[in-house]
Amino acid sequence: MRKKVLHVGPALTKGGMGRTIQRLHRNSPSNWDSDIVTTHTDGGAISILFAWIRGKKEFNQKMKEDLPDLVHVHTATRLSWYRKRKIIKKAVKRKVPIIVHLHSGSFEKFGRGWIGKDIARILSLDGVYPIVLSDYWKKWLESMLSKKVRIVPNPYRRGLVPILPKFRDINMLLMVGRPSSMKGHFLAINAVHQLRKEGYDIRLHLVGSNHQDLRHELRGKNGIIAEGWVEDNVLDKLMKKAGFLLMPSEYEGMPLSLLDALATGLPSIVSNACSNFINHGGVVVNQRNIQSWKDEIKNQINNQERWEKMSINAPKDVDGLDSESDKKRWEKIYNEIMKIN
């Protein structure tokens, strides 16, 4: 007998969480049908508010008229959590088992003090099953809870294949992510700008940011190409051509753009926030300052042999994170939860 999972979250917004929901929706486990309630939109505060009101109304209707077998909530921190806790409590009241999928890498910082106690109380409710992205977050959350926390890593996008170094441009750098101080645009842009002043013919392509999204002092710098948000086929072309992915983030959960890059053989230069995902296919910059990032980019560009080895070996870092393995992981967890309930 087929069962239905209802995903609740920002399915249509730009960014990793929306992409994750869409991937899960299109790649549902065997014998499971998938439905989505969208709770967020890109835009201003008014648009976001109305999207939440519509989403909450749609969720309430489904819980009355088309009750799912399982609710799968996708949440980050701050307002995302405060919205989703209402969804969680509603599902608990209807006695529908609910997965709470924590996507944000800043939950530890967010979950201090009374907020941490609130997170622990909600996730400790009967019928609530927390899911995190890595062992680090599992240990952090289990220190607050008296229940099992499951790990399900993100997968890379279906259909990506490794590209040989000879087809890449080592001087083309790529950064993917929304314009946010936590993503480290200031570091990347200024490091590239200073290297260009020293005579390095490098370019930085920003996916997810328009020029108007950037801080005023970062606009108009030579060698910075702001692509804005692009479709997957355009992003694929950039990933296949680029020499390095830059990810100087302060916080990350399990960044899809990094997984996708490694799957295509794109070497990555990342901050400590992403160090768990790098082994063969990149390097970690321990300090989040312009000089450290400038020096590391220079070191990597000047070592063609090491770059080629990283490119060839990068797919090893995402071994087992393909879409078919992901589908089987979720099938096991969904069925386990249904058996418990």
LUMFIZA-460222 format. One line per 8 residues: number of its first residue (from 1); their letters; for each residue z, y, x of N, C-alpha, C. Coordinates in pm, whole numbers, plus 32768, in hexadecimal, padded with zeros to 4 digits. Example, Ala and Ser with C-alpha at 12.3 -4.5 7.8 and 13.67 -1.06 7.14 Angstrom:
BEGIN
1 = as = 830C:7DC7:8527:830C:7E3E:84CE:830C:7EB6:8528; 82C4:7F1F:8505:82CA:7F96:8557:8313:8003:850A;
! end
This chain:
BEGIN
1 = mrkkvlhv = 8000:7F88:8054:8000:8000:8000:8000:807D:8058; 7FA6:80DB:803D:7F9C:8154:808C:800D:81B4:806C; 8037:81FD:80D1:80A2:825E:80C0:806D:82E8:80E5; 80B9:8350:80BE:808D:83D9:80D8:80F5:8425:8129; 80C5:846A:8192:811A:84C4:81DE:80EC:8553:81C1; 814C:85AB:81AC:812F:8637:8192:8159:8689:820A; 80F8:86C6:8250:8115:871E:82C1:8132:87AA:828E; 819B:87E7:82BF:81C1:886E:8298:81CD:88C4:8315;
9 = gpaltkgg = 817A:892E:831D:817F:8983:8392:8106:89DE:839B; 80F5:8A22:840C:8089:8A85:841C:8004:8A43:8440; 7FCF:89F6:83E2:7F5B:89A2:83FF:7EDC:89F1:841E; 7ED2:8A6A:83EA:7E56:8AB6:83F9:7E62:8B2B:845A; 7ED2:8B35:849F:7EE4:8BA5:84FB:7EB6:8B7F:8588; 7E9E:8BE5:85D8:7E74:8BD1:8661:7EEC:8BA6:86B5; 7ED4:8B4A:870F:7F41:8B1E:8764:7F55:8A87:875E; 7FAE:8A58:87B4:7FC0:89C9:87C6:7FF5:897F:874E;
17 = mgrtiqrl = 8053:89BC:8703:808D:8975:8692:8025:895B:8625; 7FD3:89C2:8608:7F6A:89B1:85A5:7F07:8946:85CE; 7EE3:8945:864E:7E85:88E0:867F:7EC2:8855:8676; 7F45:8849:8691:7F87:87C7:8688:7F85:8792:85F8; 7FA3:87E9:8599:7FA2:87BF:850C:7F18:8790:84E4; 7EB2:87DA:850B:7E2A:87B3:84E8:7E04:872E:8528; 7E2D:8718:85A3:7E0F:8699:85E4:7E53:8626:859C; 7ED0:8637:8577:7F18:85CE:852F:7ED9:85B5:84A6;
25 = hrnspsnw = 7EAF:861F:8466:7E71:8613:83E1:7DED:85C4:83E9; 7D9E:85E0:844F:7D1C:859D:845D:7D2A:8510:8498; 7D9B:84F4:84D4:7DAC:8475:851B:7E28:842D:84E6; 7E30:841F:8461:7EA5:83E3:8421:7EB3:8350:8447; 7F2F:831F:844E:7F44:8291:8469:7F03:8239:83FF; 7EEE:81BC:8422:7EB2:815C:83C5:7F09:8150:8348; 7EC8:8149:82D6:7F0A:813A:8253:7F5C:81B5:822A; 7F41:8225:826B:7F83:82A2:8245:7F19:830B:8223;
33 = dsdivtth = 7F2E:834F:81B1:7EDE:83C4:818F:7F2D:8440:81B5; 7EE6:84AB:81D0:7F26:8525:8201:7F05:859C:81A8; 7F69:85F0:8192:7F58:866C:8147:7F9E:86DB:8196; 7F7A:8758:8179:7FB1:87C9:81C4:7FDE:8838:8165; 8051:8872:8182:807B:88F1:8146:8084:8957:81B7; 8035:89C2:81AC:8032:8A2A:8213:809A:8A95:81F5; 80ED:8AB5:8258:815D:8B10:8241:8154:8B92:8290; 80E6:8BA5:82D7:80DD:8C1B:832F:804C:8C43:833B;
41 = tdggaisi = 8035:8CC0:8361:7FAE:8CF1:8378:7FAF:8D53:83EC; 7F3F:8D65:842B:7F33:8DCF:848F:7F26:8E55:8448; 7F5E:8EBC:8482:7F57:8F3F:8443:7FDD:8F85:8448; 7FEA:8FEC:83F6:8064:903C:83F3:80D2:8FFD:83A0; 8141:9045:8398:81B7:9013:8354:819E:8FF5:82C0; 814E:904A:827E:8133:9035:81F0:80E4:8FB5:81DA; 807E:8FA0:822D:802D:8F26:8222:8082:8EAA:823B; 80DA:8EB1:829E:8130:8E40:82BE:818F:8E23:824A;
49 = lfawirgk = 81C7:8E8D:820E:8223:8E7C:819E:81DE:8E39:8128; 8167:8E67:8105:8120:8E2D:8093:80F6:8D9D:80B0; 80D2:8D80:812B:80AE:8CF7:8150:8126:8C9A:813E; 819D:8CCA:8162:8216:8C7B:8151:8237:8C67:80BD; 8228:8CCF:806E:8244:8CC3:7FDE:81E5:8C5E:7F9E; 8165:8C66:7FC1:8103:8C06:7F8B:8123:8B79:7FBA; 8144:8B6C:803A:8161:8AE8:806F:81DC:8AA9:802F; 8244:8AFA:801D:82BE:8AC7:7FE0:82A5:8A9C:7F4F;
57 = kefnqkmk = 8255:8AEA:7F08:8234:8AC9:7E7E:81E4:8A46:7E77; 8182:8A39:7ED1:8131:89BF:7ED3:8186:8946:7EF6; 81E0:8957:7F55:8239:88E8:7F7B:828F:88BD:7F05; 82CA:891D:7EBF:831E:88FD:7E4C:82CF:88B3:7DE0; 8252:88DB:7DCB:81FE:8897:7D68:81E3:8807:7D90; 81C5:87F2:7E0E:81AA:876A:7E3D:8226:8712:7E33; 829A:874C:7E4A:8314:86FE:7E41:8335:86D9:7DB1; 82FB:8721:7D51:8310:8701:7CC4:82A1:86A8:7C8B;
65 = edlpdlvh = 8224:86C4:7CB3:81B2:8685:7C71:816C:861A:7CC5; 8176:8622:7D4A:812C:85C7:7DA0:8183:85A2:7E18; 81F4:8562:7DFA:825B:854A:7E5F:8226:84F5:7ED2; 822D:8528:7F4E:81FF:84DA:7FC1:8266:846F:7FE7; 823A:840F:8037:8297:83AA:8069:82E7:83DF:80DF; 82AD:843F:8126:82EA:8476:819E:82BE:8506:81AF; 831D:855D:81D4:82FD:85E8:81F3:8309:85FB:828A; 82A5:863A:82C5:82A1:8650:8356:829C:86E8:836D;
73 = vhtatrls = 830F:8720:838E:831C:87B1:83A2:8307:87D3:8434; 82B6:883A:844D:829A:8869:84D5:82DA:88F3:84E5; 8331:8901:8548:837A:897F:8554:8387:89AC:85E5; 838E:8A30:85F4:83AF:8A6E:8674:8436:8AB3:8660; 8450:8B1B:86AC:84D1:8B60:86A4:84C8:8BDB:864B; 8535:8C26:8648:8540:8CA4:85FE:8519:8C94:856B; 84C0:8CE9:8538:84A0:8CE7:84A9:8464:8C61:847E; 841C:8C21:84D7:83E3:8B9F:84B6:8452:8B3D:848E;
81 = wyrkrkii = 84BE:8B3C:84DB:852D:8AE2:84BA:856F:8B08:8437; 8586:8B8A:8420:85CB:8BB4:83A6:857A:8B93:8329; 84F5:8B9A:8335:84A1:8B71:82C4:84A8:8ADA:82AF; 849D:8A8F:831B:8493:89FE:830E:8517:89BE:82E2; 8587:89FB:8303:8606:89C0:82DA:8610:89B9:8242; 85CE:8A16:81FD:85CD:8A11:816A:857A:899B:8139; 8509:8981:817E:84B6:890F:815C:8502:888D:8173; 8548:8886:81E3:8595:880E:8206:85FE:87F0:819A;
89 = kkavkrkv = 8649:8856:8172:86B3:8843:8110:867A:8818:8088; 8604:884E:8067:85C3:8828:7FE8:859B:8795:7FEA; 8562:8768:8058:8539:86DB:8064:85B2:867F:8062; 861E:86A9:80A5:8698:8659:80A5:86CD:864C:8016; 86CA:86B8:7FCB:86F9:86B6:7F40:86A9:8655:7EEB; 8626:864B:7F05:85D0:85EE:7EBB:85D2:8562:7EF5; 8622:854E:7F5F:8632:84CC:7FA0:85AE:8496:7FD9; 855C:84F2:800B:84E2:84CD:8052:8500:84D3:80E7;
97 = piivhlhs = 84E7:8468:8133:8500:846E:81C4:84AB:84DA:8204; 84E4:851D:8268:84A0:8590:82A1:84A9:858F:833A; 8437:859A:8379:842E:85AC:840A:8434:8641:8428; 848A:8667:8485:848E:86F2:84B4:845B:86F2:8544; 83E3:8725:8554:8398:8721:85D2:83AD:87A6:861A; 83FB:87A5:8685:841C:8820:86CE:83B2:8838:873A; 8364:88A2:8729:82F3:88BD:8782:8314:8921:87F0; 836D:897D:87D8:837F:89ED:8834:83CD:89C4:88B0;
105 = gsfekfgr = 83A1:89F9:8923:83E8:89E2:899F:8462:8A3A:89B1; 847C:8A97:8955:84EE:8AF2:8966:8561:8AD0:8907; 8563:8A55:88D1:85CD:8A30:8874:8656:8A34:88B5; 865D:8A12:8935:86DD:8A11:8979:8719:8A9D:897D; 86C7:8B02:899B:86F5:8B8C:899F:8716:8BBD:8912; 86BF:8B9A:88B3:86D3:8BC4:8828:8751:8B83:87ED; 8768:8B04:8810:87D2:8AB7:87D0:885A:8AC6:880F; 8881:8B40:8831:8906:8B58:8868:8962:8B8D:87FC;
113 = gwigkdia = 89E4:8B78:8811:8A46:8BB0:87B5:8A39:8B77:8728; 8A49:8BCF:86C5:8A4B:8BA2:8639:89C3:8B6C:860D; 8956:8B9C:864B:88D2:8B6A:8626:88C6:8AD7:864E; 88FB:8AB5:86C3:88FA:8A2A:86ED:8948:89D2:868E; 89B8:8A05:865C:8A08:89B9:85FC:89BB:89A4:8579; 896F:8A0B:8552:891E:89FF:84D8:88AE:8998:84EB; 886D:899B:855F:8804:8939:857C:883E:88AC:8577; 88B3:889A:85B8:88F2:8816:85BA:8918:87E8:852E;
121 = rilsldgv = 8949:8844:84DC:8973:881F:8453:88FB:87F3:8400; 888E:883E:8408:8817:881D:83B9:87DA:8799:83E8; 87D0:8787:846B:8790:870E:849F:87E9:8693:8491; 8869:86A8:8474:88C5:8637:8460:88C7:8605:83CF; 8881:864A:8377:887F:8620:82EB:883F:8596:82DD; 886C:854A:8279:8833:84C6:8261:879F:84D1:823F; 8750:8479:8278:86C1:8478:825A:866F:84D5:82AF; 86B0:851A:8312:8669:8575:836C:8659:8531:83F4;
129 = ypivlsdy = 85DF:8533:8428:85BF:84EE:84A4:8582:8550:8508; 85CF:857C:856C:859C:85DC:85CE:8539:859B:862F; 84CE:85E4:864D:8469:85BA:86AE:8459:8628:8715; 845D:8604:8796:8448:8665:8801:83D5:8636:885A; 83AF:868C:88BA:8338:8672:890A:8352:862D:898F; 83CE:8632:89BE:83E9:85FA:8A42:847A:85CD:8A4C; 8497:8583:8AB7:851D:854E:8ACC:8583:85BE:8AE1; 8557:862D:8B1D:85B2:869E:8B32:85E8:86D0:8AAD;
137 = wkkwlesm = 858E:86E3:8A4A:85B9:8716:89C9:8607:86AE:897A; 85EB:862F:8990:8637:85C4:8950:86CA:85CA:897E; 86DF:85D6:8A02:8768:85DB:8A36:87B0:8657:8A04; 8769:86C8:8A01:87A8:8744:89D1:87D2:8737:8941; 877D:8701:88EC:879B:86FA:885E:8802:868F:883F; 87FB:861D:8884:885C:85B3:8869:88E9:85DA:8894; 88F4:863E:88EC:897A:866F:8910:89B9:86BC:889B; 8968:86E4:883A:8998:872F:87C5:89A5:86D7:8749;
145 = lskkvriv = 8962:8664:874A:895B:8611:86D2:899C:8589:86E9; 89B9:8546:867C:89ED:84BD:8684:8987:845E:8649; 8908:8477:8665:889E:841F:8635:882F:8417:869D; 87D7:83B7:8688:8768:83A0:86E4:8702:8410:86DB; 86CF:843B:874D:8662:849C:8754:85EA:8455:8792; 8579:8459:874F:8501:8414:877E:84A7:8472:87CE; 845F:8439:882E:8400:8484:8880:8373:845B:885A; 831F:84BE:883B:8290:84A6:8828:8246:8515:8874;
153 = pnpyrrgl = 8207:84F4:88E4:81BE:855B:892F:813F:8584:88E7; 8112:85FD:8904:8093:862A:88CD:801F:85E0:8910; 7FB1:85CD:88C8:7F3A:8592:8905:7ED8:85FF:8930; 7E7B:85DA:8986:7E0B:8633:899F:7DA1:861E:8934; 7D46:867B:892A:7CE5:8679:88BD:7C80:8606:88CC; 7C60:85C9:885D:7C01:855B:885B:7B79:8587:8891; 7B3B:8530:88DF:7AB3:8549:890F:7AA8:858E:8995; 7B18:85B8:89D0:7B12:85FB:8A52:7AFD:8595:8AC1;
161 = vpilpkfr = 7AA8:85B7:8B20:7A8A:855D:8B90:7A93:85AA:8C12; 7AB2:8565:8C81:7ABC:85A9:8D03:7A36:85E0:8D33; 7A3C:8655:8D71:79C6:8696:8DAB:79D8:8699:8E43; 7972:866F:8E8C:797A:866B:8F1D:7985:86F7:8F59; 79C9:8705:8FCB:79DC:8788:900A:7959:87D0:9029; 78EE:8785:9047:7870:87C5:906D:7835:8819:8FFD; 7862:8802:8F81:7831:8851:8F10:788D:88C7:8EF0; 78F5:88D9:8F3E:7957:8942:8F24:7947:89B7:8F85;
169 = dinmllmv = 7980:8A28:8F5E:7982:8AA0:8FB2:7A13:8ABB:8FDA; 7A33:8AA2:9057:7ABE:8AAD:9085:7AF5:8B3B:9075; 7A9D:8B9E:906E:7AC8:8C2B:9063:7AD7:8C59:8FD1; 7ABF:8BFF:8F72:7ACF:8C22:8EE6:7B55:8BED:8EB4; 7BAC:8C47:8E8C:7C31:8C24:8E5C:7C36:8C32:8DC4; 7C86:8BDE:8D85:7C8F:8BDC:8CF3:7D21:8BDF:8CCA; 7D3F:8C2F:8C64:7DC6:8C33:8C2B:7DB7:8C2E:8B94; 7E01:8BD3:8B54:7DF6:8BBE:8AC4:7E7D:8BD7:8A83;
177 = grpssmkg = 7E81:8C30:8A1F:7EFF:8C49:89D9:7F00:8CD0:8996; 7F54:8CDB:8932:7F5F:8D59:88E9:7F9B:8DC4:8944; 7F7F:8E43:892A:7FB8:8EAE:897D:804F:8EBA:8965; 809D:8E8E:89C3:812E:8E8E:89B6:816B:8E9B:8A40; 81D9:8EE3:8A4A:821B:8EF2:8ACB:8248:8E6B:8B02; 8268:8E0C:8AAA:8295:8D88:8AD5:8225:8D38:8B15; 81A6:8D58:8AF3:8135:8D0D:8B29:810F:8D39:8BB6; 8138:8DB1:8BDE:8124:8DDB:8C68:80A1:8E1E:8C87;
185 = hflainav = 8063:8E60:8C24:7FE5:8EA6:8C3D:7FF4:8F10:8CAA; 8065:8F56:8CAA:807C:8FBF:8D0C:8074:8F87:8D9A; 80B1:8F13:8DB1:80AE:8ED5:8E36:8020:8EAE:8E5D; 7FDC:8E69:8E03:7F57:8E35:8E24:7EF4:8EA6:8E3E; 7EF1:8F09:8DE6:7E90:8F76:8DF4:7EA8:8FC6:8E72; 7F24:8FE6:8E8E:7F41:9035:8F05:7F2B:8FE7:8F86; 7F48:8F65:8F85:7F2E:8F13:8FFC:7E98:8F0F:901A; 7E47:8EFC:8FB1:7DB6:8EF9:8FC3:7D82:8F82:8FEF;
193 = hqlrkegy = 7DB8:8FEB:8FB3:7D8D:9073:8FD6:7DA7:9091:906A; 7E1B:906A:909C:7E3C:9084:9128:7DE5:9032:9186; 7DC7:8FB5:915F:7D70:8F61:91B3:7CE2:8F99:91B8; 7CB3:8FCF:914B:7C2F:900E:9149:7C2C:9088:91A6; 7C99:90D2:91AA:7CA1:9145:9203:7C9E:911A:9296; 7CC9:909D:92AF:7CC7:9068:9337:7C40:9029:935A; 7BE4:9029:92F9:7B5E:8FF8:9316:7B3D:8F71:92DC; 7B97:8F36:9290:7B7B:8EB4:9252:7B27:8EC9:91D4;
201 = dirlhlvg = 7AB5:8E85:91CE:7A5A:8E94:915C:7A81:8E31:90EE; 7AF2:8E49:90AE:7B24:8DF0:9045:7B22:8E39:8FBF; 7B18:8DEA:8F54:7B1B:8E21:8ECC:7B81:8DD4:8E7A; 7BC2:8E19:8E20:7C24:8DDA:8DC7:7BF4:8DE9:8D37; 7BDB:8D79:8CF7:7BB4:8D76:8C6A:7C31:8D5C:8C15; 7C4B:8DB6:8BB8:7CBE:8DAA:8B5F:7C8F:8D7B:8AD5; 7CB8:8D04:8AAE:7C99:8CD1:8A29:7D15:8CE2:89D3; 7D03:8D1F:895F:7D74:8D3B:8907:7D9E:8DCC:8908;
209 = snhqdlrh = 7D61:8E1C:895F:7D85:8EAA:896B:7D07:8EFF:896C; 7D08:8F68:891C:7CA3:8FD3:8925:7CDA:9040:8980; 7C82:909A:89AE:7CB1:9107:8A04:7D1B:915C:89BE; 7D0A:9170:893B:7D6A:91C5:88F3:7DF2:917F:88E3; 7DF5:90FA:88F7:7E74:90B2:88EF:7ECA:90C7:896B; 7E8A:90ED:89D8:7ED1:90F7:8A57:7F1D:917B:8A63; 7F85:917B:8AB4:7FCD:91F6:8AD0:7F6D:925B:8B0C; 7F87:92DA:8AF2:7F2B:9345:8B18:7F07:9340:8BAC;
217 = elrgkngi = 7F6B:9325:8C03:7F50:9329:8C93:7EFF:92B0:8CC3; 7EEC:924D:8C6A:7EA0:91D6:8C92:7E0E:91DE:8C65; 7DED:9241:8C13:7D65:9249:8BDF:7D06:9285:8C47; 7C89:925A:8C41:7C21:9296:8C93:7C21:9270:8D25; 7C72:920F:8D4D:7C72:91E4:8DD9:7BF7:918F:8DF3; 7BB6:91A5:8E62:7B3E:915A:8E85:7B5E:90C5:8E97; 7B01:9072:8E6A:7B11:8FE3:8E7B:7B65:8FA0:8E10; 7B8F:8FEC:8DAB:7BDE:8FB4:8D3D:7B84:8FB1:8CC2;
225 = iaegwved = 7B67:8F3A:8C8F:7B10:8F2B:8C1A:7B63:8EF6:8BA7; 7B7E:8F4B:8B44:7BCC:8F23:8ACF:7B6E:8EE8:8A67; 7B76:8E65:8A53:7B1A:8E1E:89FA:7B44:8E24:8968; 7BC4:8E45:894E:7BF8:8E3B:88C6:7C0A:8DAA:889F; 7C23:8D93:881F:7C2F:8D09:87EF:7BA4:8CCF:87DF; 7B8F:8C57:8811:7B0A:8C19:880F:7B13:8B8F:87CF; 7AA1:8B5E:87A1:7A99:8AD7:876A:7AA4:8A72:87DB; 7AC4:89F5:87B6:7ADA:898D:881A:7A60:8977:8873;
233 = nvldklmk = 79E8:8981:8839:7971:8969:888A:7960:89D4:88F7; 7988:8A4F:88D8:7982:8ABA:893D:79EE:8AA4:89A7; 7A64:8A7F:897B:7AD1:8A63:89D9:7AAB:89EF:8A35; 7A69:898A:89FB:7A3C:8918:8A4D:79E1:8944:8ABE; 7983:899E:8A9F:7926:89CE:8B06:7971:8A16:8B76; 79D5:8A65:8B50:7A23:8AAD:8BB4:7A74:8A4C:8C0A; 7AB0:89E7:8BCB:7B00:8985:8C14:7AA9:8931:8C72; 7A2F:8916:8C4A:79D6:88C5:8C9D:79A2:8913:8D16;
241 = kagfllmp = 79A2:8996:8D0B:796C:89EB:8D77:79DA:8A20:8DD4; 7A52:8A35:8D9F:7ABD:8A77:8DEB:7AE9:8A26:8E63; 7B26:8A6E:8EC3:7B5D:8A2D:8F3A:7BF1:8A12:8F30; 7C38:8A68:8EE7:7CC9:8A56:8ED4:7CF2:8A88:8E4A; 7D56:8A47:8E11:7D9E:8A7B:8D9D:7E1F:8ABB:8DD0; 7E3D:8B33:8DA2:7EBC:8B75:8DC4:7F19:8B6E:8D4C; 7F98:8B49:8D65:7FFA:8B46:8CF9:8082:8B73:8D2F; 8096:8BF8:8D3A:8113:8C2E:8D70:817F:8C46:8D05;
249 = seyegmpl = 818B:8BEA:8CA6:81E2:8BFD:8C32:8276:8BFB:8C57; 82C4:8C49:8C0C:8355:8C43:8C1A:838D:8BCA:8BD2; 8354:8BAB:8B5B:837B:8B36:8B0D:82FE:8AEF:8ADD; 8306:8A6A:8AD2:829D:8A1C:8A94:82DB:89A0:8A56; 829E:8970:89EB:82C5:88EF:89B4:8278:8884:89FF; 8202:8865:89CB:81A5:880C:8A11:811A:8845:89F8; 80ED:88A1:8A4D:8076:88F3:8A31:7FF5:88A2:8A27; 7FB3:88AD:89B4:7F38:8863:899E:7ECA:888E:89FD;
257 = slldalat = 7EC3:890F:8A1C:7E59:893E:8A74:7E67:8902:8AFF; 7EE1:88EA:8B2D:7EF6:88AB:8BAE:7ECC:8818:8BAA; 7EF1:87D2:8B3F:7ECA:8746:8B31:7E32:8738:8B2B; 7DF3:8791:8ADD:7D61:878E:8AD2:7D20:87A9:8B59; 7D57:880B:8BA2:7D1F:882D:8C24:7D27:87B7:8C84; 7D9B:8777:8C8C:7DAC:8705:8CE6:7D4F:8693:8CC0; 7D3B:867F:8C3D:7CE3:8614:8C10:7C53:862A:8C3D; 7C2B:86A9:8C4D:7BA3:86C7:8C79:7B98:86D0:8D11;
265 = glpsivsn = 7C07:86BD:8D57:7C04:86C9:8DE8:7C10:8756:8E1A; 7C4A:87AF:8DCA:7C5B:883B:8DF3:7CE2:884B:8E38; 7CE6:8862:8EBB:7D66:8875:8F00:7DB3:88EB:8EC6; 7E37:88DF:8EC7:7E8A:8943:8E83:7EF7:8978:8EDF; 7F0B:89FB:8ED9:7F77:8A3D:8F20:7FDA:8A6B:8EB6; 8054:8A35:8EBA:80B0:8A49:8E4A:8139:8A77:8E7B; 8188:8AA9:8E1C:8212:8AD0:8E39:826E:8A57:8E2B; 82EE:8A6B:8E49:8350:8A00:8E3B:835A:89CC:8DAC;
273 = acsnfinh = 8337:8A20:8D4B:8340:89F6:8CBF:82E2:8982:8CA1; 827C:8970:8CF4:8218:8906:8CDF:821E:889B:8D4A; 8284:889D:8D9F:8287:8845:8E13:828A:87B1:8DED; 82C1:878F:8D78:82C9:8703:8D4F:8242:86C4:8D36; 81DC:8717:8D21:8159:86E3:8CFC:80F8:86DE:8D72; 8127:8708:8DE7:80CF:870F:8E5C:80FB:86A9:8EC5; 809B:865A:8EF0:80B2:85FB:8F5B:803E:8600:8FBE; 7FCC:85C8:8F96:7F56:85C4:8FEC:7EFC:863E:8FDA;
281 = ggvvvnqr = 7F01:867B:8F65:7E99:86D9:8F3F:7EB8:876C:8F4D; 7F1C:8790:8F9B:7F3A:881E:8FA8:7FB1:8839:9000; 7FDD:88B6:8FFF:8050:88E0:904F:80AC:8935:8FF9; 812B:8937:901F:8190:8984:8FD7:81BB:89FA:902C; 81BB:8A72:8FEF:81EC:8AEB:9031:827B:8B01:9003; 82D9:8AFC:9060:8366:8AFE:903A:8398:8B87:900F; 8357:8BF1:903E:8384:8C78:901D:8322:8CBB:8FBD; 8356:8D05:8F5D:8301:8D4D:8EFF:82F9:8DE0:8F2A;
289 = niqswkde = 82B3:8DF7:8F99:8299:8E80:8FC4:820A:8E87:8FF8; 81D5:8F01:8FFD:8147:8F15:901F:8128:8EE0:90AA; 817E:8EFB:910B:8163:8ED2:9195:8158:8E3A:91A1; 81B3:8DF2:9160:81B1:8D60:9168:8132:8D27:912A; 8109:8D61:90B9:8090:8D2F:9078:8013:8D55:90C6; 8013:8DCB:90FD:7FA2:8DF5:9152:7F94:8D98:91CA; 8003:8D79:920C:7FFF:8D24:9282:7FCF:8C97:9260; 7FFF:8C61:91F0:7FDA:8BD7:91CD:7F48:8BCD:91A5;
297 = iknqinnq = 7F17:8C2F:9159:7E89:8C2E:9134:7E34:8C35:91B3; 7E5A:8C8B:920F:7E11:8C99:928C:7E11:8C14:92DA; 7E87:8BD4:92E3:7E92:8B55:932B:7E36:8AEB:92F0; 7E32:8AE6:926D:7DE3:8A7E:922B:7D4D:8A98:923A; 7D24:8B14:922C:7C95:8B34:9237:7C63:8B1C:92C6; 7CBA:8B2F:9328:7C92:8B20:93B3:7C90:8A8E:93E3; 7CB6:8A31:938C:7CB9:89A4:93B5:7C5E:8953:935A; 7BDE:8954:9379:7B79:8911:9326:7B93:887B:931B;
305 = erwekmsi = 7BB9:883B:9388:7BCE:87AA:9388:7C41:8784:932B; 7CAF:87CD:9334:7D22:87B0:92DD:7CFD:87C8:924B; 7CB2:8832:9231:7C88:8851:91A8:7C34:87E0:916D; 7BD7:87AA:91BC:7B83:873C:918C:7BD6:86C1:916C; 7C3A:86A3:91BE:7C91:8630:91A4:7CE1:8644:9124; 7D14:86BD:910F:7D5F:86D9:9095:7D06:86C9:901A; 7C8C:86F9:9025:7C30:86F0:8FB4:7C13:865F:8F8F; 7BFD:860B:8FF2:7BDF:857E:8FD8:7C58:8534:8FA1;
313 = napkdvdg = 7CCF:855A:8FD1:7D49:8511:8FAA:7D91:854B:8F31; 7D69:85C3:8F03:7DAF:8605:8E94:7DBA:85AD:8E16; 7D51:8563:8DED:7D5D:8511:8D74:7DCD:84A9:8D79; 7DFA:8484:8DF1:7E69:8424:8DFB:7EE9:845D:8DC0; 7EF7:84E3:8DC1:7F71:8523:8D8E:7F7D:8517:8CF7; 7F10:84FA:8CB2:7F15:84EE:8C1F:7EF2:8460:8BF4; 7F02:8401:8C4E:7EEA:8376:8C2C:7F47:834C:8BBA; 7F0F:8311:8B51:7F5E:82E8:8ADD:7F70:8352:8A74;
321 = ldsesdkk = 7F3A:83CA:8A8C:7F47:8437:8A2B:7EC5:844D:89DE; 7E73:83E7:89D5:7DF8:83EE:8987:7E18:83E6:88F2; 7DB8:8408:889D:7DD0:8411:880D:7DED:838A:87CD; 7DB3:831F:8800:7DCC:829B:87C5:7E5B:826D:87E1; 7E8B:8284:885A:7F16:8263:887A:7F75:82B8:8827; 7F52:8337:8812:7FA3:8390:87C0:7FAC:835D:8730; 7F3D:8332:86FB:7F38:82FB:8673:7F96:8284:8665; 7F97:822C:86C8:7FED:81B6:86C4:8081:81DC:86CF;
329 = rwekiyne = 809F:8242:8721:812A:826F:872C:815E:82A0:86A6; 810E:82F4:8663:8139:8329:85E2:8140:82BC:8578; 80E5:825E:857C:80E8:81EF:851C:816C:81A1:8529; 8194:8187:85A4:8211:813F:85BC:8289:818C:8585; 828C:820F:859F:82FD:8260:8573:82FE:8270:84DB; 828B:828D:849F:8284:829A:840D:82B5:821A:83C9; 8283:81A8:83F7:82A7:8129:83B8:833A:8108:83CF; 836D:812B:8446:83FB:8114:8462:8453:8165:8404;
337 = imkin = 842E:81E2:83EE:847D:8238:8394:8477:8203:8304; 8402:81D7:82D9:83F7:81A3:8251:844B:8125:8241; 8451:80D3:82A9:84A1:8058:82A3:8536:807A:8299; 8561:80DF:82E6:85ED:810A:82E1:8611:813C:8256; 85B2:8180:8215:85CF:81BC:8193:85B2:8160:811D;
! end
